Amino acid sequence: MDIVKTEKKESILEKQAKKKIHEFLAVYLENEFMGMPLKNVLEISKILELFPVPLTPSYIKGVVNLRGEIIPTISIKHIMNIPQKVQPSRLIILETPYGKVAVEVDSVYGVVKIEENMLEPNPMTAIYSEFISNVAQIKKGFISIIDLDKVFHKRM
């Protein structure tokens, strides 16, 4: 009796498990399709009553009271030097190394999943390109991935 060695074929599920998938919350900032790492997103809220805080940097819009928790609210457009034409309609509550922060966005598209090999280094030289870590082409179109560390570095 001969022993025949067979190769184990990978199942489709095993192949998919090997692919590294990144999840992003896709949002619009002045008609720009951008993504924020989903791991930082705590929740999405409608625009809440904003309480200005005197003597703060201009990108800090104030604070909001979210179920009894006071959270600073920032204009990511201001930080990224994107001129504001559209009024924000949502707040994205993010967990940062500096604590919770609410970020104003124009609208929310939803969660997108992108394979790691689809993420390209940022080739842009736009006014806000220093805040973009990667770009990707997805079914919806071209998405720019915001580097939240660069957005909040030395600001909070």
KAPE-V505895 format. One record per pair of residues at least 12 apart in sequence whose ideal C-beta (glycine too) atoms are under 6 Angstrom apart, sorted by the first residue. I is the first residue (numbers start at 1). GAP is how many residues later the second one is. D is the distance in Angstrom with one decimal. If there is no record, write none. Layout:
BEGIN
i->I gap->GAP d->D
i->I gap->GAP d->D
END
This chain:
BEGIN
i->19 gap->96 d->5.4
i->20 gap->96 d->4.1
i->21 gap->92 d->5.1
i->21 gap->94 d->5.9
i->22 gap->92 d->5.3
i->23 gap->15 d->4.0
i->23 gap->88 d->5.8
i->23 gap->90 d->5.4
i->24 gap->14 d->5.8
i->24 gap->88 d->5.3
i->25 gap->13 d->5.4
i->25 gap->16 d->4.9
i->26 gap->83 d->3.9
i->26 gap->86 d->4.8
i->27 gap->78 d->4.2
i->27 gap->81 d->5.4
i->28 gap->78 d->4.7
i->28 gap->79 d->4.8
i->29 gap->48 d->5.7
i->29 gap->53 d->5.9
i->29 gap->77 d->5.9
i->30 gap->52 d->5.4
i->30 gap->56 d->5.8
i->33 gap->108 d->5.9
i->33 gap->110 d->5.1
i->34 gap->110 d->4.9
i->34 gap->112 d->5.5
i->35 gap->108 d->5.1
i->35 gap->110 d->4.8
i->36 gap->110 d->5.3
i->40 gap->54 d->4.8
i->40 gap->55 d->5.6
i->40 gap->108 d->5.8
i->42 gap->51 d->4.5
i->42 gap->53 d->5.5
i->43 gap->50 d->4.7
i->44 gap->46 d->5.8
i->44 gap->48 d->5.9
i->44 gap->64 d->5.7
i->45 gap->46 d->4.5
i->48 gap->16 d->4.2
i->50 gap->12 d->4.4
i->51 gap->12 d->5.2
i->59 gap->15 d->5.4
i->59 gap->16 d->5.3
i->59 gap->19 d->4.1
i->59 gap->20 d->5.0
i->60 gap->12 d->6.0
i->60 gap->14 d->5.6
i->61 gap->12 d->4.6
i->61 gap->14 d->5.5
i->64 gap->38 d->5.7
i->71 gap->29 d->5.1
i->71 gap->31 d->4.9
i->72 gap->29 d->5.7
i->73 gap->29 d->4.2
i->74 gap->29 d->5.9
i->75 gap->29 d->5.5
i->76 gap->27 d->4.9
i->79 gap->72 d->5.7
i->80 gap->48 d->3.8
i->80 gap->51 d->5.0
i->81 gap->46 d->4.8
i->81 gap->47 d->5.8
i->82 gap->46 d->5.8
i->86 gap->20 d->4.7
i->88 gap->16 d->3.7
i->88 gap->17 d->5.9
i->88 gap->18 d->5.7
i->89 gap->18 d->5.6
i->90 gap->15 d->5.3
i->90 gap->18 d->5.3
i->92 gap->13 d->5.8
i->96 gap->56 d->5.3
i->98 gap->58 d->3.8
i->112 gap->26 d->6.0
i->114 gap->22 d->5.0
i->118 gap->18 d->4.9
i->119 gap->15 d->4.2
i->119 gap->17 d->5.3
i->120 gap->15 d->5.3
i->122 gap->13 d->5.8
i->131 gap->15 d->6.0
i->131 gap->16 d->5.8
i->131 gap->19 d->5.2
i->131 gap->20 d->5.5
i->132 gap->12 d->4.7
i->133 gap->12 d->5.2
i->133 gap->14 d->3.8
END
